[in-house]
Amino acid sequence: MTTQRGQSAWFDAQTTAALLAIDPHGLGGVCVKSQFGPIRDAWFAFLQTQIAPGIHFQKIPLQIQDEQLLGGLDLEATLQYGKPAYSTGLLAKSHSGFIVLPMAERISPHTIAHILQVVDRGEVRHPQKTAELSPCAFGMIAFDEGIAPDESMHPRLAEHMAFEVRLDQLSLDDYKDSLEITPAVIVESRQRLPDIECDTRFIESLLQSAAAFGVDSIRAGLFAVRAAKALAALRNQDAVTEDEVVDAARLVLTHRATRMPSSREEQELDESADDAESPNEEQSKSEQDPQEQDDPNQKDDTDTDTSEPKENMEQPSRDDLEELLIEAIKAGIPANALAQLNTELGRANSKQGSKGQFGQLQKNANSGRPAESWRGLPKGGKRLDLLKTIRAAVPWQTMRQAESKVTLSSPIKQRSRIQIRADDLHVKRYQQRQGVVTIFLVDASGSSATQRLAEAKGAVEQLLADCYIRRDEVAMIALRGRTAEVVLPPTRSLVRAKRNLAALPGGGGTPLATGFAAVNEMALTIRRKGMTPLIVVMTDGIANVTLEGVGGRERAHQDALQTARQLRTAGHAILFIDTASAPQALAEALAREMAAQYLPLPYINSGKAISQRAAHLARQ
């Protein structure tokens, strides 16, 4: 069943496609958040065949080499003809058209850097004549197919695109009707676009509205102005009007909003609007004839001449326009869009490119994902990268062939197409993520009350479930009595870990120093095995057993501080969870000494927040 909101969203998506067809490079592009489906195919067909049939669309593969993207040595042609041959890159072939980026959330930052460098410069180096630059201006269509919250397109790439379209929220009935836009209309709009004028008060209003919603990128304001001009060209107008400004702000700024304007800002806008109206009223009064002011009987005659006040009423002030833009942007923001915005932005900015993977990257010569090859000899189990070796040797062939004719007399060597020397050899490299072992140090002493221990066990169970999903190993050390007992060595068995956790008794002393020393020793052993340790400490921070196993709070606390510094020196990733009924200064001091992230359990309310923080530590 067609809904008014869905139909409006579909018309906005089609309008976005039309604006991109009018000004591809000026508007940067569009991020289409949608999975494969008929709605996405219908939108792309509308752009590709209905309104832009003559525009070239170049698909950029996910795993693309720099030579294919920017142009460079054509290895196949070089081997065939025996001399260097060069090919034009895909970006240069996309000049005055579009590049299509499927699975944009998985594009490597290296490829994104090359694309955005060409977008900013508007030109690309010639593959053969590196000193020459060729014009290269195109628009971008990025299909973001991420499902999980941490799967999203790189923010740098999104910043270079004016629009964002969400098609997953539309039904099959929403896209049945389409806007009546033909290729002829797009061609006429392109010709009209350079002559479109935009008043400075419109530009100032767009920039002020962007600032009110926390949009700190100047590029967003420029996109909004260009979108307003493209809308005016599409609507067969000579200048931008208030309608185009409102629509451009809604299409460009809505998805970029990071906060709602505060009531104080709205009050300042109202006050500035009142201040802007008062001088006009005084000016209008001063322009009246003095005789007309003294003679009230002539009031009816003067009321008939209202041409000048009518003109002022038809053109709203800049403050009124800003208020109108703010309301339009607010109307386009879903009710729950800003609720999770801070979390999503923090996740996107903290570790872009991790894509949900955990553990540190480890270089390997034999297994893992391919990494960039290095110059070297294929010995010690290293593999020769033949293609990289040939690419390194080809540019020197003219010089080497000339040297061979002078110094070599062997006809076999003279007939060789490619001469490869030791300096040309490259060996393959691989990289793989190290496995993560999460070590739980659980305080089961008497200082932790029974109910607090139960809450700690619940948080640990949440962490165990997430570790199982990530295929991490888990280990557990319990603090109870005078020793630290390893109740669970590193294992992937979730059932065993839960069983040992449930059977963990409470009571006795708190040997924190002994526990810190034990967890440090286990973490170092795990690191020597080529894995990444992650330590989760759950205690109230109150130590009463020293390293020698005797009582004494003061000495026990000093020993705990000393062993905490050893953990910081080792450089482990540590999450310190204060399990006391109220945040303890001793626990916070211990967390600070071991350079751990400190979280008081009473203010977390669930193990989910702990799990997210632990996952963030595992990515680092």
ZASE-582453 format. One line per field, with one value per residue (C-alpha): residue number from 1; residue in one letter; chain; x, y, z. Coordinates in Angstrom, 1 decimal. Last residue first. Example, Ala and Ser with C-alpha at 12.3 -4.5 7.8 and 13.67 -1.06 7.14 Angstrom:
BEGIN
num = (2_1)
residu = (S_A)
chaine = (A_A)
east = (13.7_12.3)
north = (-1.1_-4.5)
up = (7.1_7.8)
***
This chain:
BEGIN
num = (620_619_618_617_616_615_614_613_612_611_610_609_608_607_606_605_604_603_602_601_600_599_598_597_596_595_594_593_592_591_590_589_588_587_586_585_584_583_582_581_580_579_578_577_576_575_574_573_572_571_570_569_568_567_566_565_564_563_562_561_560_559_558_557_556_555_554_553_552_551_550_549_548_547_546_545_544_543_542_541_540_539_538_537_536_535_534_533_532_531_530_529_528_527_526_525_524_523_522_521_520_519_518_517_516_515_514_513_512_511_510_509_508_507_506_505_504_503_502_501_500_499_498_497_496_495_494_493_492_491_490_489_488_487_486_485_484_483_482_481_480_479_478_477_476_475_474_473_472_471_470_469_468_467_466_465_464_463_462_461_460_459_458_457_456_455_454_453_452_451_450_449_448_447_446_445_444_443_442_441_440_439_438_437_436_435_434_433_432_431_430_429_428_427_426_425_424_423_422_421_420_419_418_417_416_415_414_413_412_411_410_409_408_407_406_405_404_403_402_401_400_399_398_397_396_395_394_393_392_391_390_389_388_387_386_385_384_383_382_381_380_379_378_377_376_375_374_373_372_371_370_369_368_367_366_365_364_363_362_361_360_359_358_357_356_355_354_353_352_351_350_349_348_347_346_345_344_343_342_341_340_339_338_337_336_335_334_333_332_331_330_329_328_327_326_325_324_323_322_321_320_319_318_317_316_315_314_313_312_311_310_309_308_307_306_305_304_303_302_301_300_299_298_297_296_295_294_293_292_291_290_289_288_287_286_285_284_283_282_281_280_279_278_277_276_275_274_273_272_271_270_269_268_267_266_265_264_263_262_261_260_259_258_257_256_255_254_253_252_251_250_249_248_247_246_245_244_243_242_241_240_239_238_237_236_235_234_233_232_231_230_229_228_227_226_225_224_223_222_221_220_219_218_217_216_215_214_213_212_211_210_209_208_207_206_205_204_203_202_201_200_199_198_197_196_195_194_193_192_191_190_189_188_187_186_185_184_183_182_181_180_179_178_177_176_175_174_173_172_171_170_169_168_167_166_165_164_163_162_161_160_159_158_157_156_155_154_153_152_151_150_149_148_147_146_145_144_143_142_141_140_139_138_137_136_135_134_133_132_131_130_129_128_127_126_125_124_123_122_121_120_119_118_117_116_115_114_113_112_111_110_109_108_107_106_105_104_103_102_101_100_99_98_97_96_95_94_93_92_91_90_89_88_87_86_85_84_83_82_81_80_79_78_77_76_75_74_73_72_71_70_69_68_67_66_65_64_63_62_61_60_59_58_57_56_55_54_53_52_51_50_49_48_47_46_45_44_43_42_41_40_39_38_37_36_35_34_33_32_31_30_29_28_27_26_25_24_23_22_21_20_19_18_17_16_15_14_13_12_11_10_9_8_7_6_5_4_3_2_1)
residu = (Q_R_A_L_H_A_A_R_Q_S_I_A_K_G_S_N_I_Y_P_L_P_L_Y_Q_A_A_M_E_R_A_L_A_E_A_L_A_Q_P_A_S_A_T_D_I_F_L_I_A_H_G_A_T_R_L_Q_R_A_T_Q_L_A_D_Q_H_A_R_E_R_G_G_V_G_E_L_T_V_N_A_I_G_D_T_M_V_V_I_L_P_T_M_G_K_R_R_I_T_L_A_M_E_N_V_A_A_F_G_T_A_L_P_T_G_G_G_G_P_L_A_A_L_N_R_K_A_R_V_L_S_R_T_P_P_L_V_V_E_A_T_R_G_R_L_A_I_M_A_V_E_D_R_R_I_Y_C_D_A_L_L_Q_E_V_A_G_K_A_E_A_L_R_Q_T_A_S_S_G_S_A_D_V_L_F_I_T_V_V_G_Q_R_Q_Q_Y_R_K_V_H_L_D_D_A_R_I_Q_I_R_S_R_Q_K_I_P_S_S_L_T_V_K_S_E_A_Q_R_M_T_Q_W_P_V_A_A_R_I_T_K_L_L_D_L_R_K_G_G_K_P_L_G_R_W_S_E_A_P_R_G_S_N_A_N_K_Q_L_Q_G_F_Q_G_K_S_G_Q_K_S_N_A_R_G_L_E_T_N_L_Q_A_L_A_N_A_P_I_G_A_K_I_A_E_I_L_L_E_E_L_D_D_R_S_P_Q_E_M_N_E_K_P_E_S_T_D_T_D_T_D_D_K_Q_N_P_D_D_Q_E_Q_P_D_Q_E_S_K_S_Q_E_E_N_P_S_E_A_D_D_A_S_E_D_L_E_Q_E_E_R_S_S_P_M_R_T_A_R_H_T_L_V_L_R_A_A_D_V_V_E_D_E_T_V_A_D_Q_N_R_L_A_A_L_A_K_A_A_R_V_A_F_L_G_A_R_I_S_D_V_G_F_A_A_A_S_Q_L_L_S_E_I_F_R_T_D_C_E_I_D_P_L_R_Q_R_S_E_V_I_V_A_P_T_I_E_L_S_D_K_Y_D_D_L_S_L_Q_D_L_R_V_E_F_A_M_H_E_A_L_R_P_H_M_S_E_D_P_A_I_G_E_D_F_A_I_M_G_F_A_C_P_S_L_E_A_T_K_Q_P_H_R_V_E_G_R_D_V_V_Q_L_I_H_A_I_T_H_P_S_I_R_E_A_M_P_L_V_I_F_G_S_H_S_K_A_L_L_G_T_S_Y_A_P_K_G_Y_Q_L_T_A_E_L_D_L_G_G_L_L_Q_E_D_Q_I_Q_L_P_I_K_Q_F_H_I_G_P_A_I_Q_T_Q_L_F_A_F_W_A_D_R_I_P_G_F_Q_S_K_V_C_V_G_G_L_G_H_P_D_I_A_L_L_A_A_T_T_Q_A_D_F_W_A_S_Q_G_R_Q_T_T_M)
chaine = (A_A_A_A_A_A_A_A_A_A_A_A_A_A_A_A_A_A_A_A_A_A_A_A_A_A_A_A_A_A_A_A_A_A_A_A_A_A_A_A_A_A_A_A_A_A_A_A_A_A_A_A_A_A_A_A_A_A_A_A_A_A_A_A_A_A_A_A_A_A_A_A_A_A_A_A_A_A_A_A_A_A_A_A_A_A_A_A_A_A_A_A_A_A_A_A_A_A_A_A_A_A_A_A_A_A_A_A_A_A_A_A_A_A_A_A_A_A_A_A_A_A_A_A_A_A_A_A_A_A_A_A_A_A_A_A_A_A_A_A_A_A_A_A_A_A_A_A_A_A_A_A_A_A_A_A_A_A_A_A_A_A_A_A_A_A_A_A_A_A_A_A_A_A_A_A_A_A_A_A_A_A_A_A_A_A_A_A_A_A_A_A_A_A_A_A_A_A_A_A_A_A_A_A_A_A_A_A_A_A_A_A_A_A_A_A_A_A_A_A_A_A_A_A_A_A_A_A_A_A_A_A_A_A_A_A_A_A_A_A_A_A_A_A_A_A_A_A_A_A_A_A_A_A_A_A_A_A_A_A_A_A_A_A_A_A_A_A_A_A_A_A_A_A_A_A_A_A_A_A_A_A_A_A_A_A_A_A_A_A_A_A_A_A_A_A_A_A_A_A_A_A_A_A_A_A_A_A_A_A_A_A_A_A_A_A_A_A_A_A_A_A_A_A_A_A_A_A_A_A_A_A_A_A_A_A_A_A_A_A_A_A_A_A_A_A_A_A_A_A_A_A_A_A_A_A_A_A_A_A_A_A_A_A_A_A_A_A_A_A_A_A_A_A_A_A_A_A_A_A_A_A_A_A_A_A_A_A_A_A_A_A_A_A_A_A_A_A_A_A_A_A_A_A_A_A_A_A_A_A_A_A_A_A_A_A_A_A_A_A_A_A_A_A_A_A_A_A_A_A_A_A_A_A_A_A_A_A_A_A_A_A_A_A_A_A_A_A_A_A_A_A_A_A_A_A_A_A_A_A_A_A_A_A_A_A_A_A_A_A_A_A_A_A_A_A_A_A_A_A_A_A_A_A_A_A_A_A_A_A_A_A_A_A_A_A_A_A_A_A_A_A_A_A_A_A_A_A_A_A_A_A_A_A_A_A_A_A_A_A_A_A_A_A_A_A_A_A_A_A_A_A_A_A_A_A_A_A_A_A_A_A_A_A_A_A_A_A_A_A_A_A_A_A_A_A_A_A_A_A_A_A_A_A_A_A_A_A_A_A_A_A_A_A_A_A_A_A_A_A_A_A_A_A_A_A_A_A_A_A_A_A_A_A_A_A_A_A_A_A_A_A_A_A_A_A_A_A_A_A_A_A_A_A_A_A_A_A_A_A)
east = (42.9_40.0_39.9_39.5_36.4_35.0_35.5_33.7_30.8_30.6_30.6_27.7_25.8_26.4_23.6_22.8_26.1_26.0_26.2_29.1_31.6_33.7_37.4_39.4_42.8_46.2_47.4_47.9_44.6_42.6_44.2_43.3_39.7_39.4_40.7_38.3_35.4_32.2_29.2_27.8_31.3_31.8_34.2_34.9_38.5_39.0_42.6_44.5_48.0_51.0_53.5_54.4_50.8_50.5_53.6_52.1_49.2_51.6_53.0_49.5_48.3_51.4_50.6_47.0_48.1_50.5_47.8_45.1_47.1_46.8_49.4_49.7_53.3_51.9_49.6_46.0_43.5_42.8_39.7_39.5_35.8_36.7_36.1_39.2_38.8_42.1_42.4_45.4_46.3_47.8_51.2_52.1_54.4_51.3_49.4_52.3_52.5_48.8_49.1_51.9_50.0_46.9_48.8_50.6_47.3_45.7_48.6_48.3_44.5_44.6_41.1_40.2_37.4_33.9_32.2_31.9_32.4_30.2_28.3_31.5_32.9_29.7_29.6_33.2_32.6_29.5_31.3_34.1_36.7_39.4_42.2_42.6_39.5_39.6_43.1_43.2_44.5_45.6_44.9_41.2_39.4_40.4_39.3_41.2_39.3_40.2_38.4_39.2_37.7_35.5_33.9_30.4_31.9_33.5_30.2_28.5_31.3_31.0_27.3_28.1_30.7_28.1_25.8_28.6_29.3_25.7_25.7_28.9_27.2_24.3_26.6_28.6_32.1_34.3_34.0_36.1_34.9_36.9_36.9_40.0_38.6_41.1_39.9_42.1_42.1_43.4_45.9_44.6_46.3_48.7_50.5_53.6_54.8_58.4_59.7_62.7_63.6_66.9_68.1_67.8_65.2_65.7_62.5_62.2_65.3_66.8_70.0_70.6_70.3_72.5_75.4_77.6_76.9_78.5_77.3_74.0_73.2_73.6_71.1_68.7_69.1_68.4_65.2_64.2_64.3_60.6_59.8_61.7_59.5_56.3_57.9_58.8_55.3_53.8_56.1_55.6_58.2_57.3_59.2_60.2_63.6_64.4_62.6_65.0_63.6_61.5_58.2_54.8_51.7_49.4_47.6_45.4_46.8_49.5_53.2_55.2_53.2_52.6_50.3_47.4_46.1_42.9_39.3_37.4_34.1_34.9_38.3_38.3_37.2_38.2_37.3_35.6_32.8_32.2_32.2_29.8_27.5_27.4_26.8_24.0_22.0_19.2_19.7_17.8_15.0_12.3_13.3_15.0_13.1_10.8_13.8_15.4_12.3_11.9_15.5_15.1_12.1_13.9_16.8_14.4_12.8_16.3_17.2_14.2_11.2_10.6_6.9_6.3_8.8_7.2_3.8_5.2_6.3_3.1_0.8_-0.9_-4.5_-3.7_-2.7_-6.2_-7.7_-5.2_-6.0_-8.3_-5.5_-3.7_-0.4_1.3_0.0_1.3_4.8_4.8_5.8_9.4_10.1_7.4_8.7_12.2_11.0_9.2_12.2_14.5_12.1_12.0_15.6_15.6_12.5_14.3_17.4_15.3_13.6_17.0_18.4_15.4_16.0_19.6_18.6_16.1_18.9_19.2_19.1_22.3_24.6_22.7_24.4_21.3_19.2_21.7_21.7_18.1_16.3_18.6_18.2_14.4_14.3_16.7_14.8_11.5_13.0_14.1_17.2_17.5_16.6_14.0_13.2_12.4_15.5_17.7_16.3_16.9_20.5_21.0_19.6_21.8_24.9_24.1_23.5_26.8_28.7_27.2_28.1_31.7_32.1_31.9_30.9_27.3_26.1_22.4_22.7_25.8_24.0_21.2_23.7_25.3_22.0_20.9_24.1_23.8_20.2_21.1_23.8_21.2_21.7_22.0_21.6_23.6_25.9_22.9_20.9_22.8_22.7_19.0_18.3_20.2_18.3_14.9_15.8_16.7_13.1_11.7_8.1_8.6_7.7_4.8_5.2_8.0_6.0_4.0_7.1_7.7_10.3_12.4_15.3_15.7_17.7_19.3_22.2_23.2_26.0_28.9_32.4_31.7_30.5_34.0_35.7_33.1_34.1_30.9_29.2_29.3_29.6_25.8_25.5_23.7_26.1_25.1_26.3_25.9_28.1_27.3_30.0_30.1_33.0_35.7_39.0_41.1_44.4_47.7_51.1_54.4_53.7_53.7_52.8_49.8_48.8_48.2_44.6_42.5_39.7_42.0_39.5_37.9_41.3_42.5_39.2_39.6_43.2_42.4_39.3_41.5_43.9_41.1_39.9_36.4_34.2_31.4_31.1_29.8_29.4_31.1_29.7_31.8_29.8_30.3_32.1_35.4_34.9_37.6_40.2_38.9_39.1_42.8_44.3_46.8_50.5_52.8_56.5_58.3_58.3_55.1_53.2_54.8_54.1_50.5_49.8_51.5_49.7_51.8_49.8_46.4_44.7_42.3_43.7_47.3_46.3_44.9_41.2_39.6_36.1_35.7_34.9_31.9_32.0_28.7_28.9_26.2_24.1_21.1_20.9_17.2_15.5_18.4_20.9_19.1_15.7_17.5_19.4_16.2_14.4_17.3_17.3_13.6_13.8_16.3_20.0_20.5_20.1_21.9_22.6_25.3_25.1_27.6_30.0_27.4_29.7_31.0_27.6_25.7_22.6_22.6_23.2_20.2_18.0_19.1_18.4_14.9_14.3_15.3_13.1_10.2_10.7_10.8_7.6_5.9_7.1_5.9_2.5_2.1_1.4_0.0)
north = (-1.6_-3.7_-5.6_-2.4_-1.5_-4.9_-4.5_-1.2_-2.7_-5.7_-3.4_-1.5_-4.7_-6.0_-4.0_-1.1_0.7_3.2_0.8_-1.1_1.7_1.7_2.6_2.1_0.9_2.7_0.3_3.2_4.8_1.7_1.3_4.9_4.4_1.2_3.0_6.0_3.6_4.1_2.9_-0.6_-1.9_-3.8_-1.3_-2.6_-2.1_-2.8_-3.5_-3.6_-4.7_-2.4_-4.4_-1.2_-0.7_-4.2_-3.6_-0.4_-2.4_-4.8_-1.8_-0.4_-3.8_-4.0_-0.6_-1.6_-4.8_-2.9_-0.5_-3.2_-5.7_-9.4_-11.9_-13.8_-12.6_-10.5_-8.7_-9.5_-6.8_-5.1_-3.0_-2.3_-3.2_-5.9_-7.0_-6.8_-7.5_-8.2_-8.5_-10.6_-10.7_-13.9_-14.8_-17.4_-14.9_-12.7_-15.5_-16.0_-12.3_-12.3_-15.2_-13.6_-10.3_-12.1_-13.8_-10.6_-8.7_-11.5_-11.6_-7.9_-8.0_-10.7_-10.0_-12.1_-14.7_-15.0_-16.0_-19.3_-19.7_-22.5_-20.3_-19.0_-22.5_-23.7_-20.5_-21.1_-24.7_-24.0_-21.3_-23.6_-21.5_-22.1_-20.3_-21.8_-21.6_-21.5_-20.1_-19.3_-16.1_-16.7_-15.7_-16.2_-15.5_-13.8_-15.8_-16.1_-16.8_-17.5_-16.9_-17.6_-15.5_-16.8_-13.4_-14.8_-16.8_-13.6_-11.9_-14.6_-14.5_-10.8_-11.1_-13.9_-11.6_-8.9_-11.4_-12.7_-9.1_-8.6_-11.8_-10.7_-7.4_-9.3_-11.4_-8.5_-8.0_-7.5_-11.2_-12.2_-13.3_-10.7_-11.8_-11.4_-12.3_-12.9_-12.3_-14.2_-12.6_-14.3_-12.4_-10.9_-11.9_-10.3_-11.7_-10.7_-11.7_-11.2_-8.8_-9.2_-6.2_-5.5_-9.0_-8.5_-9.3_-8.9_-9.2_-10.2_-12.4_-12.5_-10.8_-13.3_-16.2_-14.5_-14.4_-11.5_-9.3_-6.0_-3.7_-5.2_-6.0_-2.4_-1.2_-4.0_-2.9_0.8_-0.1_-2.7_-0.4_0.4_-3.4_-4.6_-3.4_-4.5_-7.9_-8.3_-7.2_-9.8_-12.6_-12.1_-14.6_-16.6_-16.4_-19.7_-18.5_-17.2_-15.3_-12.3_-8.8_-5.8_-5.9_-7.0_-5.1_-7.4_-10.7_-12.1_-14.8_-17.4_-17.7_-14.6_-13.3_-9.8_-9.7_-7.3_-6.9_-8.6_-8.0_-7.6_-5.7_-3.8_-2.5_0.1_3.0_2.5_5.4_7.7_5.3_4.0_7.5_8.7_5.8_6.3_10.0_9.5_6.9_9.1_11.5_9.3_8.2_10.7_10.8_14.0_15.6_17.7_19.1_20.2_22.0_23.7_24.8_26.2_28.2_29.7_30.6_32.2_34.3_35.4_36.4_38.5_37.5_39.0_39.2_41.4_44.0_44.2_44.7_47.5_49.3_48.9_50.0_53.1_52.7_53.2_56.7_57.9_56.3_58.0_61.5_62.3_61.7_64.9_65.3_62.2_63.0_66.6_65.2_63.0_59.4_58.3_58.5_56.0_53.5_53.9_53.2_50.1_48.9_49.5_47.3_44.3_43.3_43.5_41.2_38.7_38.9_38.1_35.2_33.8_34.2_32.3_29.5_29.3_29.2_26.5_24.4_23.4_19.6_17.7_15.9_16.8_15.5_13.5_16.6_18.9_18.1_17.1_19.3_22.3_22.0_21.9_25.0_26.9_25.9_27.1_30.5_31.3_30.7_32.6_32.2_29.5_26.5_24.2_22.0_25.1_26.3_22.8_22.9_26.3_25.0_21.9_24.1_26.1_23.0_21.4_24.5_24.4_20.7_21.4_23.9_20.9_21.7_20.5_20.9_21.5_25.2_25.4_24.0_26.5_29.4_28.2_27.9_31.3_33.0_31.5_32.6_36.1_36.2_35.8_32.9_33.4_30.7_31.4_28.4_26.0_26.9_24.6_21.7_22.4_22.1_18.8_17.4_18.5_16.7_13.6_13.5_14.2_13.3_12.1_8.5_6.6_2.9_3.5_3.5_0.3_-2.0_-0.5_2.0_1.9_0.1_3.0_5.5_8.2_10.4_13.5_15.9_13.5_14.4_14.0_10.4_9.5_11.0_9.3_5.8_3.9_2.0_-1.4_-0.7_-0.7_-4.1_-4.1_-2.4_-2.3_1.3_1.7_4.7_6.7_9.2_12.1_12.8_15.3_14.2_16.7_15.2_16.2_16.0_15.3_11.6_11.2_7.5_7.1_10.8_12.2_12.8_16.0_17.5_18.2_17.4_14.4_13.0_13.0_11.6_8.6_7.9_8.3_6.0_3.3_3.4_3.6_0.2_-0.1_-2.3_0.1_1.1_-2.4_-1.3_2.0_3.3_6.1_8.7_10.7_13.8_11.9_8.3_7.0_8.9_7.2_3.8_4.2_4.5_1.9_1.9_-0.2_-0.8_-2.9_-6.6_-6.5_-9.2_-8.9_-5.1_-5.7_-8.0_-5.9_-2.6_-0.1_2.7_4.2_5.6_2.8_-0.1_0.8_1.3_-2.2_-2.9_-5.1_-3.6_-3.2_0.4_0.5_3.2_4.9_7.0_9.6_9.4_7.8_10.2_10.8_7.5_5.0_5.5_7.6_5.9_2.5_3.2_4.0_1.0_-1.3_0.0_-0.6_-4.0_-5.3_-5.5_-3.8_-0.1_3.0_5.0_7.5_10.2_12.1_15.1_17.8_19.8_16.7_15.4_18.7_18.1_14.3_14.6_16.9_14.4_11.6_13.6_14.5_10.7_10.1_13.0_11.5_8.1_9.8_11.6_8.3_6.7_9.5_9.5_5.8_3.4_0.0)
up = (18.7_17.6_20.9_22.8_20.8_21.4_25.2_25.1_23.2_25.6_28.7_27.2_26.6_30.1_31.4_33.8_33.1_35.9_38.7_37.0_37.2_34.0_33.9_30.7_31.7_31.9_34.7_37.1_36.1_36.6_40.1_41.0_39.8_41.9_45.0_44.4_44.5_42.4_44.4_45.0_44.0_40.8_39.2_35.7_34.5_30.7_29.8_26.5_27.5_27.1_29.3_31.1_32.0_33.4_35.4_36.8_38.1_39.9_41.9_42.6_43.9_46.1_47.6_48.2_50.0_52.2_53.3_53.6_55.7_55.5_54.4_51.1_50.3_47.4_50.0_50.9_51.8_48.4_47.8_44.1_43.7_41.2_37.6_35.4_31.7_30.0_26.2_24.9_21.2_19.8_18.4_21.0_22.8_23.3_25.0_27.4_28.1_28.9_31.2_33.2_33.4_34.6_37.3_38.5_38.6_40.6_43.1_43.6_44.0_46.7_48.0_51.0_51.5_50.1_46.8_44.9_41.1_40.0_37.6_36.0_35.6_33.8_31.7_30.5_29.8_27.7_25.8_24.7_22.8_25.5_27.3_30.8_33.1_36.9_37.1_40.8_42.3_45.9_49.5_49.7_46.4_43.2_40.1_36.8_33.6_30.0_26.8_23.2_20.5_17.7_17.3_18.1_21.0_22.4_22.2_24.2_26.8_27.1_27.9_30.4_32.0_32.6_34.2_36.4_37.5_38.4_40.5_42.2_43.1_44.6_46.7_48.0_46.8_49.9_50.5_47.6_44.1_42.2_38.5_36.3_32.9_30.1_26.5_24.0_20.6_17.5_15.4_12.2_9.0_6.7_3.6_1.8_-1.7_-2.7_-5.3_-7.6_-9.7_-7.9_-8.7_-12.4_-15.0_-18.7_-20.6_-24.3_-24.4_-28.0_-27.0_-24.2_-26.6_-29.2_-26.7_-27.5_-24.5_-23.7_-26.4_-27.5_-23.9_-22.8_-25.4_-24.2_-20.6_-21.4_-23.3_-20.7_-17.7_-17.5_-17.7_-14.7_-11.8_-13.6_-14.2_-10.5_-9.4_-11.8_-10.6_-6.8_-5.7_-2.5_0.8_2.4_3.5_0.1_-2.6_-2.7_-1.8_-2.9_-1.0_-2.1_-0.7_1.3_0.3_3.0_5.2_4.7_3.8_4.5_7.4_8.8_11.8_12.1_15.7_16.9_16.0_12.7_12.7_9.6_10.8_8.1_10.1_13.7_16.0_13.5_12.5_16.0_17.5_14.7_15.3_19.0_18.7_16.2_18.0_19.2_16.2_13.7_16.1_15.1_11.4_10.2_7.2_9.3_11.2_8.0_6.9_10.3_10.2_6.7_7.7_10.7_8.4_6.0_8.7_9.8_6.3_5.9_3.9_0.5_-0.3_2.8_1.6_-1.8_-0.2_2.0_-1.1_-3.1_-0.3_-1.7_-0.7_2.9_2.3_1.4_4.5_6.7_5.4_8.3_10.8_9.7_11.6_10.1_6.6_6.9_7.8_4.7_5.4_4.9_8.6_9.4_6.8_8.3_11.8_10.6_8.7_11.7_13.9_11.5_11.8_15.5_15.7_13.4_15.6_18.6_16.9_15.8_19.3_20.6_18.2_19.3_22.9_22.3_21.0_17.3_17.0_16.7_14.2_11.0_7.9_6.7_6.7_5.1_1.4_0.5_3.1_2.5_-1.2_-0.9_1.2_-1.0_-4.1_-2.7_-1.6_-5.1_-7.1_-10.4_-14.1_-13.7_-15.8_-12.9_-13.5_-13.7_-10.3_-8.8_-10.1_-8.5_-5.2_-5.4_-6.0_-2.9_-0.8_-2.1_-1.1_2.4_2.7_1.6_4.5_6.9_10.4_10.2_13.8_13.1_13.7_11.6_8.6_9.1_9.2_6.0_4.2_5.4_4.2_0.8_0.5_1.7_-1.0_-3.8_-6.2_-9.9_-12.6_-15.8_-15.5_-15.0_-18.2_-20.5_-18.0_-17.5_-21.3_-21.4_-18.4_-19.9_-23.1_-21.2_-19.9_-16.4_-15.6_-12.0_-11.3_-9.9_-9.1_-6.6_-3.4_-4.1_-3.7_-0.2_0.7_3.9_2.1_-0.3_1.8_-0.4_0.7_-1.2_-1.6_-1.8_-0.8_2.9_2.3_1.0_4.1_6.3_5.0_4.2_6.9_8.6_12.3_12.8_11.0_7.6_5.2_1.5_0.8_-2.9_-4.0_-7.0_-7.7_-10.2_-12.6_-13.5_-15.0_-17.0_-18.0_-16.3_-18.0_-16.2_-15.9_-19.7_-20.0_-17.5_-17.8_-14.4_-13.3_-13.1_-11.2_-8.2_-5.5_-7.3_-8.4_-4.8_-3.7_-5.9_-4.8_-1.1_-1.4_-3.0_0.0_2.5_1.2_-0.1_2.0_2.9_-0.8_-1.7_-5.3_-6.3_-9.6_-11.3_-13.2_-16.4_-17.6_-17.4_-16.4_-18.7_-16.7_-13.5_-15.2_-15.9_-19.4_-20.4_-21.0_-23.1_-22.3_-25.0_-25.8_-27.9_-26.1_-22.7_-22.6_-23.9_-21.0_-18.4_-19.3_-17.2_-15.8_-15.4_-12.3_-11.4_-13.3_-12.4_-8.7_-8.5_-7.9_-5.3_-5.1_-8.8_-10.1_-12.4_-15.0_-16.1_-19.2_-19.8_-23.0_-21.4_-18.5_-17.7_-18.5_-18.9_-16.2_-13.6_-13.8_-14.1_-10.9_-9.1_-10.5_-9.6_-6.0_-5.7_-7.3_-4.8_-3.8_-0.4_0.1_1.4_-1.8_-1.2_-3.8_-5.9_-5.9_-6.5_-8.8_-10.6_-11.7_-12.3_-14.3_-14.0_-10.3_-10.0_-11.8_-9.5_-6.4_-7.8_-8.2_-4.6_-3.5_-5.4_-3.7_-0.3_-1.0_-2.1_1.1_3.3_1.6_1.8_-1.0_0.0)
***
